[in-house]
Amino acid sequence: MSKWTVEEVAQIAQGRMIGNPNLEVQGCIIDSRQAQGGEMFFALPGEQVDGHDYIEAAWSKGAVLVIAEEAHFEGKEKSPFVPKGKALLLVKSVFETLQKLAKAWRLELGAMVVGVTGSNGKTTTKDMITAVLSRRFRVHRNRENHNNELGLPLTVLNAPLGTEILVLEMGMRGLGEIKALCEIAKPDIGVITNIGTTHLELLLTQERIAQAKWELIEALPEDGIAIINAEDSYSVKKARNDLHSISFYGIEGSFALPHIKGTQLRPWGALGTTFDVSFQTEKATANLPLPGQHNVLDALAALAVGTAFGVSLAEGCIGLGELELSKMRLEIRQGLFETTLISDVYNANPVSMQASLRVLKERAGGHKTLAILGDMYELGTSVESGHREVGRTLANLEICELITVGKLAEEIAQGARLAGYPEDHITVTATTIEAVAKARDFLALFGPEVWVLIKGSRGMKMEEITVKLERSE
């Protein structure tokens, strides 16, 4: 994590310091409850919570330095009180100071940086890249999906001295946002998992989504490497006109010949996948503790990054076998009445939901299947067609039972109906409470035979369904 004196922080931030300039600062926080000792606390103002209200709490919890806004103390009779052994740095903008310090620490670290973005799978891919590179290097990554204008600089500032590679997931909701993140991160390698329809509501067209994602590749240095999905038409189209070195990965090679190629996908254990992989003259076999072709593609992206850093396929495959994923992504749980739950509740869009349905069908084998599917947000003008497409896929896969949750998800049911799915196997609910009640009835009736998929957008809080349907010990 960042390791400076208070005076050094003040020089970088160009702020007004009160207190001991020689105190040593390690790491940073924006939540006073996370202080463990020695950190700098950024008192970020917000619409609902103002960090300035927690300055004393941060100090009492062990933070050494508080970075606050000068304007907060203007007009007050006394200068702010700073306890002994603590320091206060007053700046014009706490947010801008956070980003400025992150830029400085990224340069001081001297680490290589891998940027990861895409419409689907970027958090999983980030975790896989970390697993592959950790076989040989000291790697630091975003926690969970801390991938925005706050999370990314915090990730950089908390990277420990000696970090050799930073793996940084980059999210976006509009044009220019990834460009701004790249000004902090200065990526050497850029990975784009795919260009889908997430954020269509904000960017209006898939071409504009592609443009926004491609800001990562545009930010690479001349000798930078772009890692691109050969199965994604928009990504390949953009890559054709790019002057950077391109490494394609894929299975079928639908739109480009893969440099890293996966073949012979087959189930491994309850929820894993074995596949063969080749790169130039190298060949290896990976045991990935995740199901589905979409996860294999993410694993191939990680192996492609590994080869760029000199990690052999064999080493990389060992790393994939030791994968530790961020929470709430395709977890297998034991459900009520000895049923099996596949909880994939972090987020959802048409592509990821269809992929999860295929996983459900594949892993259930001949057992009964129940899909509990919630609304998908930010689909813009594709909100109806996107939901109906999922319904058609569900019908074509012959999933036994469908429960929808929310107003938008009613279009999933309609898509299934139009594809010939039987009406008496569809239940439309408005809330997670209703969905749980209907699902319990189905599980009680069929018991151990049932495999259940639970998936929806983050705002739907589908994890509440998982908790209610999970078997308590």
N, C-alpha and C positions, 0 to 999 in steps of 0.2 A: 504494500500500500504506500501511497505517497508519503514521503518522509522529508519534511522541511522544518526549519525554525519558523516561529511566528514572523520574524523580520523578513525572511525570504518570501513567505506568503504575501506579506504586505507589499514587498517590492514588485512581485509579479502582478498583484491585483491593483496596485497603485491606489491603495486606500489609506485611511487615517487609523492609526493603531493606538489603542489604549491598553496598558498592561505590560507584562514582561515580554520583551522582544526575543529573548533567548530560549523560550519554551520550545520543546520539540513536539511536532505535530505528526501523527501517523493516521492516515485514513480519513474518511469523511462520512457524514450522515446527514439526512434531512429529516429524520424522525428522532426526537430526543430520547425516546424509549430504547433506541438501539445503541446508545452510548455505552461503551465498556471501559473506556479510559484512554485518553490521549488523542481523541479525534478532533477534527474541526466540524462544527455544526453550522450548516447553511440555513439561516432563518428565512426561508422562502415565504414571501407573502402569497396568499391564495384567496380565492373567492369565498371558500367555506372555512378554511383553517389558515391562520397567520402564524408562521414560524416564530415571529417576534414574541408571541405570547408564551413561548416555551424556552426562552433563553436561559432563565434561571434553572429550569428543569434539566436542560442539557448540561449545564455546568455541574449541577449536583450529582448527575449520573456519571460524570467523569470526563466529559468533553473539555478540552483545554482551550480551544479557540472558538469563538462565535463570530461568524461573518454576518453582519446585519446591514440594513440600509440606513444611510445618513438621514433620509427624510423621516424615518420613523421617530427620530429623537429631536427633530426640529421643533422649536417653540416650547420646549420643556425647560424649566428653570435650572435644573441641575444636569451636569454631565452624567452619563450612565455609570452606575456603580459596577466596578469589575472586582470580583473577589481576588484575594491573594492567590497567586499561582495560576491565574487564568488570564485570558486576553480577549479583547474585542477588536474587530476590524470593521470599520465603517466604510461602506462603498456606495456607489450610486445605484447599482443593480446587483442583487445577490445572484440572480439567474445568470447574468452575463459573466459575473466573476467565477461562478462554478464552471462555465464553459472555458473561460480563459485559463483557469488553473488546470483543467483537464488537458488542454492543448499543450501546456508547458510540461506536465508530467509525462504525457505520451512521448514527447521529444527527449526528455531526460531518461526515460526507460530505455530507449533505443531498440525496443522490441519490433519484430515484424507484426503486421496486422492483417488478419483475414476478416473481410466484411461479408456478411451473409444477409441476403434479402430474398423476397419472393412472396407470392400470394399464398402458398401453402408450404408447410413443412420447414420453415426457417428455424424455429426453435429446436426441433428434432435434429435438423442438419447441423446446427451449431453444436449441440451436444455430441453428435457423432464425430464431427471434426475434432472436438476436444479429446474424445476417446482415442482417436487415431494418432493425433500429434503427441499426446501425453506419453506414448510409448518411448519417445526420444527427447522431448522438450518439456520445459517448464511453461505451462499454458495457463492463461487466465481468461475467463469468459463471463458474459452477462449472467447474473442470477435470474432464474426463471426467464421472463421475457422483458427484462429491463432494457428496452430497445429504442426509447424515444429521446427527446431533447434533454430530459432529466436523467433517465436511466443509463444512457450510454456514457455521459461524462462521469457519473458516479462510479460506473464499472471501471473506467480508465483510472480514476483517482484511487480506487481501492486495489489496483493491481500491485502486487508486492515487488519490491526490488528484486532483480534477478529474473523477472518474467522474460521469457524469450519470444513467446508468441501470444498476442491478444486475439481472441476469436470474438468478434462483435456482431451480434445480430442487430439489424437496422430495420425498424418499422417505419411506415409512412402513412399519411392520410391525404397527402396532396403533393403537387409539384414543388420542388425545391427543398423538401424536408430531408431527403437522403443526402442531397448535396451539402446541406448544413451539417449533418452528422459526419460526413466525410472530411469536412474542414477540421473537425476535432480529431477524428480517428486516423486520417492519412493512410488508407488501406494500401497494402501491397498486392493482395490477391482479393478478387471479388467473386462471390458465388451467387448466382441467381437460380433459385430452385425451379421456378416457373412463373408465368405471367397469366394470372387468372382473372376472375371477375370481382374479387374482393375489392371494396372501395369504389365500385362502379357508381354508387350513389353520389360520391364526391367528385370523381374524375370523369364521369359521363361515358367515356369510351375505353375499350381495352387498349387502344393505341396510346392513349394518354397514361394509362397504368404502366404500359411498357416503357414509355418515356421517363416516368417517375422512377421506376426500378433501375433503369439504365444509368441513372445518375451515379450509381455505385461504380460502374465500369468506366464511366467518363472521368471519375476521380482518380483512377489508377495512374501510376507513373508510366512512362513509356515502356519500361521493362516489366510492368505488372502483368499478371495472368488472370484471365477471366475463365471461370469454371461454369460451363453452360450445359443445360439439360437438352440432350439431342432429341427428346420426345416432345419438346415444347416449341410449337411453331413460331410464336411471337419472339421467344428468346433467340432462336436460331436465325430468324429474319434480321433481328438487330445485330447479331454477331457477324453476319455476312458483310456488314458495312463498317466493322470496327477494326482498327489497326493494331489492337493489342494481341498478344499471344492468346489463343483460345484453346482450352482443353474441353472437349465434349465428353459427356458421360451418358450412358443409356443402356437399354436392353434390346429393343428392336432397332433403334436408330431410325426412327420414323422420319426425321427431318435433317439429320446429319450423321455422318459416320462416327460412332463413338471411339474416342481414344481409350477410355476405360469402359469395358463392356461386361455386363452381368448376364449370365446364362444359367440354365438348369435350376430355376427356382423351385423349391419343394418345402413342405412344412417341416418344422423342427420343434418338437415338444408341443406344449399346449398353445403357445402363442408366439412361436419363433419361426424364422425362415432360414433355410440353408441355401446358399447360391454360390456358383463359381464366378470368378472374376479374372479378367485378363487385361494386361497393359503391356504393349510391345512384346517382349519375350517372356515376361513374368506371368505366372498363373498361381492362383490360390483359391481356397474355399473358405467362405465366411459362414459362421453361425450367428445370425443376428437375432437378438431376443425381442423381435417385433415382427408382426405379420404383415403381409401385403406387398404388392409390387411397388406401391408408392413409397414405402419405407426402404425398400431395396434401392430405389432411385436415390433417395437421400443418402444412403450408405455409400453408393457409388460416388456421389459428390464429395463425401468426406475422404474416400480413398484417393480421389483425384487431387484433393488438396494435399494429402499425405505425400503423393508422388512428387508434387512440386517442391516439397521440403526434403526429399530424399528418403522418405519412409517407405520401405518395401511393402508390397501387397500383403505378404505373409505377416509382417509386423502389424500392419493396419487392420487386418482381419482379426488378429488377437485382441486389439483394442476395441473393435466393434463388439466382440463377445463379452467385454467387461463394461459395456455401456451403462451409464447412469443417466436417466432421463429427467427432465424437468417434470414437475407434478401435473396431474390431471390429463395426461395424454395416453390414450389407449392402454388403460390399466385393466387387468383381469382380476375380478373379485368373485368370491363365493357369495351367491345370492340366497334369498329365502327359499325354503323347500328344496335345498340341494341344487339349485339352478346355478348357471354361470353367467356373470355379468361382464360385458365389455364396456367399460366406462371411458368415453372419449369426449370429455365435456368442456375442454378449455375453449374451443371455438369451433366454428363451422362455416363452410361455404359449399356450393354444389359439388365441387370437385372432391373435397375432403369427405363430405358426407357419402358420396357414392363409393369412394374408396373404402370407407368404414363398413358400408353395407356388404361389399364384396368380401371383406375380412370376416364378417359375421357368417356369411353363407359358407365360406371356405372352412372355417374352424368348427362350425356346428356339425359339419358332415351331414348325416341323416337325421339329426335331432331337430326338434321344433325350434323355430326362430321368432323372436319378437323384436321389432324395432320401435323404440320410443324416440321420436324425432321432434325437436323444437324449432322455433323460428330461426331463420338465417337473416342477419342484418346486412346493411350497406350494399345491397344488390342493385340499387337504383332502378332503372327501367326494366331490368331483368328479374325483378323480384318475383313476378308470377311465373315466368318461364323457368327460372332457376329452381324454384321449389317444385314445379311440375316435372322437371327433368329428373329430380331425385325420386319422385313418385313412380315415374316410368321405370327407372332402374330397379327400384324395389319390386315392382310387379314382374319385371323380366327375370329377376333373380329368384322369384317365387318365395320371398320371405313370408312366413306363415301368418303373421299378425302385425298390424300397424296401429300404433297409438301416436297421434300428433298432439303437440302442446303449443298453444298460442294461435293468434289470428292468422299470421302469415303461413304457418305450417299447415293450415287447412288446404293450401294449394298443393302440398305434397299428397294429401289424400285425393284431391281432384286429379292430379297427374296419374296416380295409381288407378283410379277408376277408369280414366280414358284409355289406359293400357290394358283394361280387362280384368283388373284386380277385383275380387268379390267384395261387395259392399258389407257383408256381414263379418268381414275380417278387419274392418276399419273402425277405429274409435277416435273421434275428434274431441279434444278437451281444451279448456281455456287456461287451466293452471296446472302446476306441478302436483298439487294436492289431488286433483281429479285424476291425473295420469297415474299416480301411485296407487290409488284405489282400484282402478281398472287393471293395472298390471298385476297387483296382488291376486286378484281373482283368477287371472290367466295362469300365474305361476302356481297357485294352489291346486288348480285343476290338472296341470300337466307335470308339475314337479321337476324331478331331475332331468327330464327330457329337454328342458328349455334352455336356449342360449339367448341372451338379451343384449341388444346394443342400445346405449343411451348417448345421444349426441344432440347438440344445438349450439347456438351462438352464446358467447360468454354472458351476455346480459340476461339470458333465460335462466341462469342458475340451475342448470340441469343436474349439477352435483347433488342437489337436494333430493332428487329422485334416487340417485345411486345410494345415498345414505339410508333412505327409507327401505330400499329393496335389498340392502346388504345384510347378510346373516350376522347377527351379533354373537360374539363368543360367549 
